[in-house]
Amino acid sequence: MSVPTSLQTGVVFPQTEIGADPHVLRDFAQAAEELGYAHIAPFDHVLGADPAVHDSFRMLYTHEQMFHEPFSLFGYLAACTTTLEFATGIMILPQRETLLVAKQAAEVDVLSGGRMRLGVAVGWNPVEYAGLSRDWRTRGRMIEEQIILLRKLWTEELVNFTGEWHEIHDAGLNPLPVQRPIPLWLGGMAEPVIERVGRLADGWFPRFPALNQRGHAEVMPRRYDEPAAIIARMHEYARKAGRDPTDIGIEGRVFVPNRTPDDWHAEWNAWKSLGATHMQLYTMEEGLTPDGHFDCMRRFAEEASGW
């Protein structure tokens, strides 16, 4: 019994439902690895806000949901696993200090033997930005500068860089990561993000309500074009930037709880037909216990082994 290999298949780390017992965190990662999953992808939030106070925008998560800090989590799990890739899915980059992110990601890559993949996005929570003393209004411009700087820090012994937010003269990280550079993926669905993926990213975490009938699409409904049209636009942006679109990975998502194997397979095939290179299982938002999440991973691996 093992997950299919036609797409690199991982699982969303169930941040909000896994709890704080370090043994359970370890068991989840080891179970994923033993079942043949290629990666785990935790979401990232530093602060949660009280919706009774901050009612001016719709929240995906509040102060009541638990979130483990991804780099700390990866450092712990790197010692508990041997092959599992660690992919932030995603980290809210503009609200974090760029050089510290570079250092932390490089350290995880070193300690894991080259198993780090950094997924980033601009986020949706202005309360979190304010608490971290970051500028919500400039997050789109800032993430582009951060991406450029991160890659320089991961590949050059001494960096010289002058930008709008960063200035470095003849300084660099030590140790450098195993992967030079660490793969850097983007999340988000706004048109500037789609263009940014084509121009700058190694891969993309798109979310299409037409495919994913559960989860965030229900919390924050939006009108999107057909998935194939959106991906085609991303590919065109890549060509305009002088890039080969096939070099840009795409990670889809299969929702597992309370759905049938036929549902899983249909969603899997839909993503594959769109050119997905990676896939992730999503088991949150159904109130499962840790054992429930483990069971979803096992059932999917058993059903999907022949795909």
Secondary structure as GFF3:
##gff-version 3
##sequence-region A 1 307
A	DSSP	beta_strand	8	13	.	.	.	ID=ss1
A	DSSP	alpha_helix	15	18	.	.	.	ID=ss2
A	DSSP	alpha_helix	22	34	.	.	.	ID=ss3
A	DSSP	beta_strand	39	42	.	.	.	ID=ss4
A	DSSP	alpha_helix	70	78	.	.	.	ID=ss5
A	DSSP	beta_strand	85	87	.	.	.	ID=ss6
A	DSSP	beta_strand	91	92	.	.	.	ID=ss7
A	DSSP	three_ten_helix	93	95	.	.	.	ID=ss8
A	DSSP	alpha_helix	98	112	.	.	.	ID=ss9
A	DSSP	beta_strand	116	121	.	.	.	ID=ss10
A	DSSP	alpha_helix	126	131	.	.	.	ID=ss11
A	DSSP	three_ten_helix	136	138	.	.	.	ID=ss12
A	DSSP	alpha_helix	139	155	.	.	.	ID=ss13
A	DSSP	beta_strand	159	162	.	.	.	ID=ss14
A	DSSP	beta_strand	167	171	.	.	.	ID=ss15
A	DSSP	beta_strand	184	187	.	.	.	ID=ss16
A	DSSP	alpha_helix	191	200	.	.	.	ID=ss17
A	DSSP	beta_strand	203	205	.	.	.	ID=ss18
A	DSSP	alpha_helix	216	219	.	.	.	ID=ss19
A	DSSP	alpha_helix	227	240	.	.	.	ID=ss20
A	DSSP	three_ten_helix	245	247	.	.	.	ID=ss21
A	DSSP	beta_strand	249	255	.	.	.	ID=ss22
A	DSSP	alpha_helix	261	273	.	.	.	ID=ss23
A	DSSP	beta_strand	278	282	.	.	.	ID=ss24
A	DSSP	alpha_helix	290	304	.	.	.	ID=ss25
###
